[in-house]
Amino acid sequence: MNFIKNGLIIISIILFTGSCTLKHNPIVLSLNQPEDLYQTPNKMYIPQYDFLKHRKACIFRFSEPKYAPDMGKIAANYLYNELLKNEIFSNLTPELNIENISFDNLIEIARAKKYDIIISGDLLYYFNGNDLEKSRVDEQIKIIMISDSKIETLWHAAAFETAYPKKPIDLLLFEIGGVPAQSSLKLMKKNATKFCNMILSLSSKQK
């Protein structure tokens, strides 16, 4: 009996601990938002939407795989256009022609030009599919707040999109043609929309 009683106590402790852990998770992403949102040491400080809107922000070209030259710039440009469309920042500058996108150089540029927020990213994987192969685009972004004394990551998120081709269907009397996989450029646009939705959703919760 004591063995059973002790076992029940241990199980109760485990369940209680697990529930506490879940309650302390501050981020719950909804549909059409990035698949991954990473915590930062400051427990994901979330600025208000009005605060973001009036900051001087810039976006840099993304890093890219060696096999996909210039695609990082295109990915960043898609995000830039989505940010403009959603009016997230009233003062947003594209710095897409900067070749040296090392973190130290981005911070130096931000401080020299008095940017409050910088957006950088990485095109982690890129493949444009066809009639037989799937398209896939994996991206991550960081949104960083800059001041003279502090560098603070607001969000670090990753989004993934995959599109499969549709095979032709051979019916008895005729064949229905297949459809190629959706282009990787369209997948980039979908990822950009996810990132914007994340910013709008999380910042609006603080209004």
TALIN-V187663 format. One record per residue. RES is the residue in one letter. PHI is phi as a letter, one per 30 degrees, with the letter a starting at -180 (* if undefined). D_CENTER is the distance of its C-alpha to the mean C-alpha in Angstrom with 2 decimals. Layout:
BEGIN
res	phi	d_center
RES	PHI	D_CENTER
RES	PHI	D_CENTER
END
This chain:
BEGIN
res	phi	d_center
M	*	52.61
N	d	51.27
F	d	49.01
I	d	47.56
K	d	47.26
N	d	45.44
G	d	43.09
L	d	42.21
I	d	41.60
I	d	39.20
I	d	37.25
S	d	37.11
I	d	35.76
I	d	32.98
L	d	31.97
F	d	32.19
T	d	30.06
G	d	27.36
S	d	27.36
C	d	27.13
T	d	24.08
L	d	22.30
K	d	23.47
H	c	22.01
N	d	18.41
P	d	17.08
I	c	13.75
V	b	14.11
L	d	11.38
S	c	13.09
L	d	13.08
N	h	10.81
Q	b	7.75
P	e	4.93
E	d	7.62
D	b	7.23
L	b	7.30
Y	c	9.80
Q	d	12.91
T	c	14.51
P	e	18.31
N	d	18.70
K	i	17.55
M	h	14.46
Y	e	16.57
I	c	15.34
P	d	17.01
Q	d	18.64
Y	e	17.61
D	d	20.89
F	d	20.30
L	d	17.06
K	e	18.80
H	c	21.65
R	c	20.07
K	d	20.42
A	b	17.05
C	b	16.25
I	b	13.65
F	c	14.52
R	d	14.39
F	d	12.09
S	d	14.06
E	b	15.11
P	d	17.38
K	d	21.04
Y	d	21.71
A	b	19.36
P	d	20.65
D	i	19.18
M	d	16.32
G	d	13.89
K	d	15.61
I	d	15.31
A	d	11.55
A	d	11.43
N	d	14.18
Y	d	12.54
L	d	9.88
Y	e	13.02
N	d	14.96
E	d	12.69
L	d	12.71
L	d	16.45
K	d	17.06
N	d	15.71
E	h	17.61
I	d	15.15
F	b	16.94
S	d	20.59
N	b	20.75
L	b	17.95
T	c	19.12
P	d	17.77
E	c	18.77
L	d	17.92
N	c	21.31
I	d	21.07
E	d	21.72
N	d	21.62
I	c	18.03
S	d	19.07
F	e	17.87
D	d	21.48
N	d	21.91
L	d	18.88
I	d	20.27
E	d	23.70
I	d	22.79
A	e	21.06
R	d	24.18
A	d	26.54
K	c	25.13
K	i	24.63
Y	d	20.92
D	d	19.75
I	b	15.98
I	c	14.26
I	c	10.82
S	b	10.52
G	a	8.54
D	b	9.73
L	d	10.58
L	d	11.47
Y	a	13.51
Y	b	15.10
F	a	18.05
N	c	19.78
G	d	21.88
N	a	25.32
D	d	28.02
L	c	27.93
E	c	24.55
K	d	21.07
S	c	18.22
R	a	14.95
V	b	11.74
D	c	9.24
E	b	6.54
Q	b	4.87
I	b	5.13
K	b	7.81
I	c	9.64
I	b	13.21
M	c	16.42
I	c	19.55
S	b	23.19
D	d	26.43
S	c	26.47
K	b	22.94
I	b	19.49
E	b	17.05
T	d	13.35
L	d	12.14
W	b	8.57
H	b	6.93
A	b	3.84
A	b	3.83
A	b	4.72
F	b	8.44
E	b	11.17
T	b	14.89
A	b	17.94
Y	c	21.48
P	d	24.72
K	c	27.47
K	d	30.74
P	d	33.97
I	c	36.21
D	c	39.83
L	d	42.04
L	d	45.80
L	c	46.77
F	a	43.68
E	c	40.18
I	c	36.94
G	d	34.79
G	d	31.42
V	b	28.15
P	d	25.99
A	d	22.36
Q	e	20.07
S	d	19.21
S	d	16.15
L	d	15.91
K	d	15.59
L	d	12.80
M	d	10.90
K	d	11.76
K	d	10.57
N	d	6.95
A	d	7.52
T	d	9.20
K	e	6.73
F	d	4.70
C	d	8.42
N	d	9.64
M	d	7.87
I	d	9.51
L	d	12.62
S	d	13.02
L	d	12.80
S	d	14.80
S	d	17.28
K	d	18.22
Q	c	19.72
K	d	21.97
END
